[in-house]
Amino acid sequence: MDIKEIQNLIKFVAKSGATEVKLEMDDIKITIKTTTSEGNATVENGGYIQQVPVTVPQVQAAPVVPAAETPAPVAAEDNSKYITVKSPIIGTFYRKPSPDKPAFVEVGTDIKTGDVLCVIEAMKLFNEIESEVSGKIVKVLVDDSSPVEFDQPLFLVDPS
């Protein structure tokens, strides 16, 4: 057993909260006592006894903040009036039909039921995602060429 292993054992015992640990192996005996904030570990190695100082780390609890003093979270945008268009499949989201073409829709685009909003590639198949609602695109929630999960929000649409 080398000094690093002994130091790790001392740290482990200090963290565990045990007051005394004895370890006896072939030619080594180790006794670790942690009765105060600082103590000693006794290491016996074939008749050779060494006192190793042990510093037990002091743990301080974080101050408790009453619930009334907890800062209120910043109010998020009110998206409840918008309809969320979600991904019907897992795949890669594309806003354009091809890299050299314009995006299907932009923020502010008026859409109607059946308009193509984007393409999601799944297993080398490009699936056109059509709108199920009419309205105006308020926000695009996914970056172009990003992977999307099933039911992941893609667009916010204002139906008014």
Secondary structure as UniProt FT lines:
FT   HELIX           3..16
FT   STRAND          20..24
FT   STRAND          28..33
FT   STRAND          38..45
FT   TURN            46..47
FT   STRAND          48..55
FT   HELIX           67..69
FT   TURN            80..81
FT   STRAND          83..86
FT   STRAND          91..94
FT   TURN            99..100
FT   TURN            107..108
FT   STRAND          110..111
FT   TURN            113..114
FT   STRAND          116..122
FT   TURN            123..124
FT   STRAND          125..130
FT   STRAND          135..140
FT   TURN            144..145
FT   STRAND          146..148
FT   TURN            150..151
FT   STRAND          153..158
//
